Amino acid sequence: MRLFLALDLPSATREGLRPLISERLSGAKWVNPEQWHLTLRFLGEQDEKFASALRSAFSDLRFSAFSLRPRGLGVFPDARRPRVLWVGLEAPPALFTLQKSLEEILRGLGLDAEGKAFHPHLTLARFKSPPGKDLEHFLQKHQSFALPPFEVREFHLYSSRLSPRGAEHTREAGFPLN
C-alpha cells in the first residue's frame, strides 16, 4: 500500500478554494477537491504489518487541537520552473510539533527521515509543461487570497492508489487530537 499521513479540510474551506480551480490556467492539471488535504508525511509503499504498527503507535499520541488558516499562493520548486501550484497555510507551532513527533515515531518504526523540510500547503494543481504568463497573472490576481481559519481535531492515515484518473485516496484510520 502507498501510505501517507494527512489533515483533512472542512467543507467550508473546500468551498472557499473551489473558485480558484474554476479559472483557466494553461498547463494546469487541477487536483480533485475531494482529494485536497495537508500531507503531514508521505510514507511510500508499505505492507499491512507496518500500517498496523502505525495504528498502534499513533493511538497513544496526545496532542491538542489547533487552527490553520489558508493564506497565499505559491509554486514549487520556483517561479522559473513551476511544477506545483499551492495554497499556503498559516500554522501555529503546534502543527510543526505534531509533524516532528510523527517523524520521530516513524523513525522508531524504521522509516528513514524525510529528505525535505515540512512546508504546510494544499496542492491545487500540477504542471507537466510550463504555464507561461497565465500563472504570473493568476498569482498576481490572487496575491491576497485568504480564507477563515479552521480547527484541526484529528489526523488520518490514508492509502493511495494510482489510476489513469489520478490518485485515489482511502482513509485507513483516524487519530483524534484532544
C-alpha positions in Angstrom: 0.0 0.0 0.0 1.1 3.6 -0.7 0.5 5.4 2.6 0.6 8.9 3.8 -0.5 10.9 6.9 -2.7 13.9 6.4 -5.1 16.5 7.8 -8.5 16.9 6.1 -10.2 20.1 5.2 -13.7 21.1 6.3 -16.3 21.5 3.6 -16.4 25.3 4.1 -12.7 25.5 3.3 -13.1 23.3 0.3 -15.9 25.6 -1.0 -13.7 28.6 -0.4 -11.0 27.1 -2.5 -13.2 26.0 -5.4 -13.3 29.4 -7.2 -9.5 29.2 -7.7 -9.8 26.0 -9.7 -12.6 27.3 -11.9 -10.3 29.7 -13.6 -8.4 28.9 -16.8 -4.7 28.3 -16.2 -2.8 26.8 -19.2 -0.9 23.6 -18.4 -2.6 23.2 -15.0 -4.0 19.8 -14.0 -6.3 20.7 -11.2 -6.4 18.4 -8.2 -9.9 17.0 -7.5 -11.3 19.0 -4.5 -12.2 15.7 -2.8 -8.5 14.9 -2.7 -7.4 18.1 -1.1 -5.6 17.6 2.2 -2.5 18.7 4.1 0.1 16.0 3.8 2.0 15.6 7.1 4.2 12.8 5.8 4.3 10.6 2.7 5.2 7.1 3.7 5.6 5.3 0.4 4.9 1.7 -0.3 4.3 -0.2 3.0 2.9 -3.5 4.0 -0.1 -4.2 6.3 2.3 -5.1 9.2 3.8 -1.6 9.0 0.3 0.0 8.8 -0.8 -1.9 11.9 2.3 -0.8 13.8 1.5 2.8 12.8 -2.1 2.5 14.1 -0.8 1.2 17.4 1.9 3.8 17.8 -0.4 6.7 16.9 -3.2 5.5 19.1 -1.2 6.7 22.2 -0.3 10.1 20.8 -1.7 13.0 22.7 -1.9 16.5 21.1 -4.2 19.4 21.4 -6.4 20.6 18.6 -5.2 23.8 16.7 -6.3 26.1 13.9 -5.0 26.5 10.4 -5.7 29.4 8.0 -5.4 29.1 4.2 -3.5 32.2 3.0 -1.4 33.0 0.0 -0.5 31.1 -3.2 2.8 29.9 -4.5 4.6 27.4 -6.6 7.2 24.6 -6.2 10.1 24.4 -6.8 10.2 28.0 -8.0 8.7 30.6 -10.4 11.1 29.7 -13.2 10.2 26.0 -13.2 6.7 25.7 -11.6 5.6 22.1 -11.1 3.0 22.5 -8.3 0.6 25.4 -7.5 -0.3 25.6 -3.8 -2.2 27.5 -1.2 -0.2 28.2 1.9 -1.3 27.6 5.5 -0.7 29.9 8.4 0.2 27.4 11.0 0.8 27.6 14.8 3.9 25.9 16.3 1.5 23.1 17.3 1.4 21.8 13.7 5.2 21.7 13.5 5.4 20.0 16.8 2.9 17.4 15.7 4.7 16.8 12.4 8.0 16.4 14.2 6.5 14.0 16.7 5.1 11.9 13.9 8.5 11.9 12.2 10.2 10.6 15.4 7.6 7.8 15.7 8.2 6.9 12.1 12.0 6.7 12.6 11.4 4.5 15.6 9.4 2.2 13.3 12.4 2.0 10.9 11.4 4.6 8.3 14.1 6.9 7.1 13.8 10.6 7.9 12.0 12.8 5.4 14.5 14.4 3.0 13.0 17.8 2.8 11.7 20.4 5.2 8.0 20.4 6.1 6.2 23.3 4.3 2.4 23.3 5.1 0.4 23.7 1.9 -2.5 22.4 -0.1 -1.7 21.3 -3.7 -4.2 22.9 -6.1 -2.6 21.9 -9.4 0.4 20.3 -11.1 2.1 21.4 -14.3 3.6 19.0 -16.8 4.6 21.8 -19.1 5.5 25.5 -18.3 2.3 27.5 -17.8 3.7 30.7 -19.3 2.3 34.2 -18.4 -1.1 32.7 -17.3 0.5 31.7 -14.0 2.1 35.0 -13.3 -1.3 36.7 -13.9 -3.1 34.1 -11.7 -0.7 34.6 -8.8 -0.9 38.4 -9.1 -4.7 38.3 -9.2 -4.9 36.2 -6.0 -1.9 37.6 -4.1 -4.1 38.5 -1.1 -6.0 35.2 -1.1 -7.1 34.1 2.4 -9.9 32.1 4.0 -11.1 31.9 7.6 -9.2 29.6 9.9 -10.5 26.1 10.6 -9.9 23.9 13.6 -7.9 20.6 13.3 -9.2 18.0 15.6 -7.7 14.8 14.1 -5.2 13.5 11.5 -5.5 10.4 9.3 -3.6 7.5 7.8 -4.5 7.3 4.1 -3.7 4.8 1.4 -3.3 6.0 -2.2 -3.9 4.1 -5.4 -2.7 5.5 -8.7 -5.2 5.2 -11.6 -5.5 6.8 -15.0 -7.7 9.5 -13.4 -5.1 10.3 -10.8 -4.5 9.2 -7.2 -7.5 7.8 -5.3 -7.2 8.2 -1.6 -8.8 6.0 1.1 -8.9 6.8 4.8 -7.5 3.8 6.6 -7.5 5.2 10.2 -8.2 8.4 12.2 -6.3 9.7 15.2 -8.0 12.4 17.4 -6.3 15.4 18.8 -7.5 16.4 22.3 
